[in-house]
């Protein structure tokens, strides 16, 4: 059991030196990216609608 704790400590130290992120940090960033993409899609749709309304009509 002590070997396992030591091994985990060594791995954790090695991973921290590699600038890796935790699963929680990764999931939080993935959620933020998903929300940002959704907002971007909504803004693009709004812009397209505004451009459509402003476009001169050929009657």
C-alpha positions as CSV (number, residue, x, y, z in Angstrom):
1,X,0.0,0.0,0.0
2,X,2.9,2.4,0.7
3,X,4.4,1.5,-2.7
4,X,1.1,2.4,-4.3
5,X,1.0,5.8,-2.5
6,X,4.6,6.5,-3.5
7,X,3.9,5.5,-7.1
8,X,0.9,7.8,-7.2
9,X,2.9,10.6,-5.8
10,X,5.6,10.1,-8.4
11,X,3.1,10.0,-11.2
12,X,1.3,13.1,-9.9
13,X,4.5,14.9,-9.7
14,X,5.5,13.9,-13.2
15,X,2.1,14.9,-14.6
16,X,2.2,18.3,-12.9
17,X,5.6,19.0,-14.6
18,X,4.0,18.2,-17.9
19,X,1.4,20.9,-17.5
20,X,-1.5,18.5,-17.9
21,X,-5.0,19.4,-16.7
22,X,-7.3,17.5,-14.5
23,X,-10.4,15.8,-15.8
24,X,-12.5,18.4,-14.0
25,X,-10.6,21.3,-15.7
26,X,-10.9,19.6,-19.0
27,X,-14.7,19.1,-18.6
28,X,-15.2,22.7,-17.5
29,X,-13.3,24.0,-20.5
30,X,-15.2,21.6,-22.8
31,X,-18.5,22.9,-21.4
32,X,-17.4,26.5,-21.8
33,X,-16.4,25.9,-25.4
34,X,-19.7,24.2,-26.1
35,X,-21.6,27.2,-24.7
36,X,-19.4,29.6,-26.7
37,X,-20.1,27.7,-29.9
38,X,-23.8,27.8,-29.2
39,X,-23.7,31.5,-28.6
40,X,-21.7,32.0,-31.8
41,X,-24.2,30.0,-33.8
42,X,-27.1,32.1,-32.4
43,X,-25.3,35.3,-33.2
44,X,-24.5,34.1,-36.7
45,X,-28.2,33.3,-37.2
46,X,-29.3,36.7,-35.9
47,X,-26.8,38.4,-38.2
48,X,-28.0,36.5,-41.2
49,X,-31.6,37.4,-40.4
50,X,-30.7,41.1,-40.0
51,X,-28.8,41.0,-43.3
52,X,-31.8,39.4,-45.0
53,X,-34.1,42.1,-43.7
54,X,-31.8,44.9,-44.8
55,X,-31.2,43.4,-48.3
56,X,-33.0,45.5,-51.0
57,X,-35.8,43.6,-52.5
58,X,-36.2,43.3,-56.3
59,X,-39.9,43.7,-56.8
